[in-house]
Amino acid sequence: MPGLMERYAERLPFAADDPVVTLGEGSTPLVHAPHLSEMVGAEVHLKLEGLNPTGSFKDRGMTCAVSAAVREGAKAVICASTGNTAASAAAYSAKAGLTGAVIVPEGKIATGKLAQALMHGAKVIALRGNFDEALRLVRELCDKHPIALVNSVNEFRLQGQKTAAFEVLEDLGGELDALCIPVGNAGNVTAYAKGFTEAGHLPRLFGFQAAGAAPLVNGAVVEKPETVASAIRIGNPARWEEAMAAFTSSRGMVRAVTDDEILAAYRLLAGREGVFCEPASAASVAGLLKYGADGAERVACVLTGHGLKDPQTALEQAGAVVPCEPDLAAVEEAVLGG
Ligand SMILES: *Cc1c(COP(=O)(O)O)cnc(C)c1O
């Protein structure tokens, strides 16, 4: 499978001889979710963005952002991150032979994401502060030094991420009534709006924030955002105005879901649909279950990242393992017993 810069070359701001840094991102599966469809009373599909090379949709934007950085002659890239941007930036910098640095909120990043960033050789800086402070600091740093900033304030990120909208429409023959999506910095919903608009079909955009980190819902910055969904633990979204414009123009909404609702959807997706996503991703499905499809007949939920990113939350939420002696009777009891 070619990467998305090749697949959608004519719809991205690159010339044929520009450098392309790719790990084969994009072209992720859209799977029908029969159990959810029945619960909601609509045809529900899941866009499995956790199947991108580093396990989240961030790779769609990163292939473009790092390719553009190489084109511009950058020697280093940097980002502030709740985790997945760090993992993705680290991988694409490694592939491009650039120095990567990532600034993450100390103690608030899921284990898998930290392991990825470190393995790919990025300099991982744990800030004694939250994501919003980290983003403010990297922006200042990039004003002073020739380092490429690959956060979603980078236009190339949105360019790459808009391709997910093309894929969803292609897979559904152009018929989609609503898209449910978790919202943190609001870059991804802005990118989907852009992609759908370019493709000439904008479905209703239903965005969901975690109740403890819901600035767009409250209409006010959240100073100390808190949620189990660490990827959307953001109190001051970088794409605030654009996201609100996208909700309005698509006749959509941005609403909140509690951590309990997120975790219930997280378990339901794994247990009933066979899809293991990370907690932030489950916010899209939690919102659909909580508020309903609002008349939409065909709905797609974006599952933004893979469940393996955050093994700790999974083990806290899942059932216990069954200890067993090494003899047949004990195994029979363990397997077949109540
Ligand atoms: C980054 C991220 C989000 C939020 O996307 P925004 O563009 O910041 O709104 C949601 N889920 C996961 C898994 C992410 O990594």
The ligand as a Tripos MOL2 file, in Angstrom:
@<TRIPOS>MOLECULE
LIG
   15    15     1     0     0
SMALL
NO_CHARGES

@<TRIPOS>ATOM
      1 C1         -4.3910   13.7010   19.1840 C.3       1 LIG1
      2 C2         -5.4620   12.7430   19.5610 C.ar      1 LIG1
      3 C3         -6.8010   13.1270   19.6660 C.ar      1 LIG1
      4 C4         -7.2560   14.5400   19.5430 C.3       1 LIG1
      5 O1         -7.0670   15.0890   18.2810 O.3       1 LIG1
      6 P1         -7.0440   16.6900   18.1200 P.3       1 LIG1
      7 O2         -6.6070   16.9200   16.7370 O.co2     1 LIG1
      8 O3         -6.0560   17.1670   19.1410 O.co2     1 LIG1
      9 O4         -8.4130   17.1660   18.4300 O.co2     1 LIG1
     10 C5         -7.7550   12.1660   19.9490 C.ar      1 LIG1
     11 N1         -7.3950   10.8830   20.1160 N.ar      1 LIG1
     12 C6         -6.1170   10.4760   20.0330 C.ar      1 LIG1
     13 C7         -5.8010    9.0410   20.2480 C.3       1 LIG1
     14 C8         -5.1060   11.3810   19.7440 C.ar      1 LIG1
     15 O5         -3.8430   10.9600   19.6750 O.3       1 LIG1
@<TRIPOS>BOND
     1     1     2 1
     2     2     3 ar
     3     2    14 ar
     4     3     4 1
     5     3    10 ar
     6     4     5 1
     7     5     6 1
     8     6     7 2
     9     6     8 1
    10     6     9 1
    11    10    11 ar
    12    11    12 ar
    13    12    13 1
    14    12    14 ar
    15    14    15 1
@<TRIPOS>SUBSTRUCTURE
     1 LIG1         1 GROUP 0 **** ****
